[in-house]
Amino acid sequence: MKKIKVHIADDHQILIDGIYAVLSSEENIEVVGSSLNGEDVLKWFASNEADILILDINMPNVDGIEVLQSFIKIGFQQKTIVLSSYDDIKLIKEVLKIGAKGFLAKKCAGENIVEAINTVYGGKQYFSESIQDKLLSTFSKEVSSMEQTSQDGSFFSSLTPRETEVLRLIAQQFNTKEIGTELHISKNTVETHRKNLINKLKVKNVVGLAIYAVKNNIV
């Protein structure tokens, strides 16, 4: 089995050690390096490779944003999950524009890091639930006047009644636990429905699901 190679970059060794401890029990994930600042990240990737970079935004010398900008300048495509103590919507949008594929709040990194790595490695975006809530709130306002397209309608017809219910609750900013409670289903079942919706509707994340729901008058 091919292992997902991960590099961890954070200016706190204790956080690196914590993430390493979580990942060390995963058979399909291997930590291949770590860095305490952005300058070391750039030096490491100059002669090494990793499938996923876990990148803290606030680091000395060269910060996380500068690392991503440096990657863009040299045409280097690196799947990156950003870690931050801040979940400001402007910051989230900025790192997404410069190549980040995921955004994790540090307070929940331990419980979400494995799912985030597997999701981003699989070619999709990942956001912790607190980040999803902010993105959904912002993007729902931006798309409130969008018109439904015939293509959207063809996708909608492929959804099961249960998937439609889950989609409606996602657009109403229910989190995984709340959806499970509302529909009397398990967390894993909710996650399965969410993944199926993302695949069926050809979107990248829950924000795309919310936009779709608004456009198609599901909420």
Stockholm file with secondary structure:
# STOCKHOLM 1.0

chainA/1-219         MKKIKVHIADDHQILIDGIYAVLSSEENIEVVGSSLNGEDVLKWFASNEADILILDINMPNVDGIEVLQSFIKIGFQQKTIVLSSYDDIKLIKEVLKIGAKGFLAKKCAGENIVEAINTVYGGKQYFSESIQDKLLSTFSKEVSSMEQTSQDGSFFSSLTPRETEVLRLIAQQFNTKEIGTELHISKNTVETHRKNLINKLKVKNVVGLAIYAVKNNIV
#=GR chainA/1-219 SS CCCEEEEEECSCHHHHHHHHHHHTTCTTEEEEEEESSHHHHHHHHHHCCCSEEEEESSCSSSCHHHHHHHHHHTTCCCCEEEEESCCCHHHHHHHHHTTCCEEEEGGGHHHHHHHHHHHHHTTCCEECHHHHHHHHHHHHHHTTTCCCCHHHHHHHTTCCHHHHHHHHHHHTTCCHHHHHHHHTCCHHHHHHHHHHHHHHTTCSSHHHHHHHHHHTTCC
#=GC SS_cons         CCCEEEEEECSCHHHHHHHHHHHTTCTTEEEEEEESSHHHHHHHHHHCCCSEEEEESSCSSSCHHHHHHHHHHTTCCCCEEEEESCCCHHHHHHHHHTTCCEEEEGGGHHHHHHHHHHHHHTTCCEECHHHHHHHHHHHHHHTTTCCCCHHHHHHHTTCCHHHHHHHHHHHTTCCHHHHHHHHTCCHHHHHHHHHHHHHHTTCSSHHHHHHHHHHTTCC
//
